[in-house]
Amino acid sequence: MTPLFRHRSLPDLEARLEAIDAGIAAHPLASEKVKKAHRIVETHGDRSDDEVAQELAVHGLPTLEELGKIQLEHTGSWWRLHRSRNRIITKIEKLKS
């Protein structure tokens, strides 16, 4: 049974933060290919979707459809990791002050 109020020590919180940071670094939305593909899509300007798709293919990056699937499947876990990270950082700051 998990206690209702859990007080963690600073080393415990720092270890948890490291684990969360590792999860963020290993997350599909943090992969270099996905980040590069998003940069191309974001700078797409007046180019057509076909031109963007062709540029993604030339660089061996995920297609627009694949990017959409990755975003859909992994946004929730990405959000939870960052939410947990922010909570842990707040707790660490409170302990240090």
Helices and strands as residue ranges (DSSP letters): H 10-26, G 28-30, H 32-42, H 49-58, H 64-96
